[in-house]
Amino acid sequence: MIIGSLSSLAVGKVLGTPWTSMEAEIFAIDVVGLLALIYLTLKSDRFWPIWATAFQLLAVTIHTAVMMAPEITPWAFATGAVFWAYPMLLALAIGSSEHEPFARRRKIESG
């Protein structure tokens, strides 16, 4: 997720992406992120990768919708594309906090 975010930021800076139109490079980064999350979901026994994959799939779907219907307003695209990053990060944070070593440490610290 960090690599995807930094890659998107770098592509945006280099290309001067206004974040209001579909960019093939950003779409490619999101698809690679989706494939990585699918792989993680298949290998993991945790719930959070499933949720993160679903949110990333929604972000990729928004890109696809704009490719199919370019008349979608730029504001709707920009808002929709960015919105799904927050629930994905929330799933990661909850999953990390519920991971066994962290949960055990919290239990010991709380007495």
Protein Blocks (a to p, Z undefined) as FASTA:
>chain_A
ZZmmmmmmmmmmmnopghlaccfklmmmmmmmmmmmmmmmmmpccfklmmmmmmmmmmmm
mmmmmmmmmmbcfklmmmmmmmmmmmmmmmmmmmmmmpmklmmmmmmmnZZ
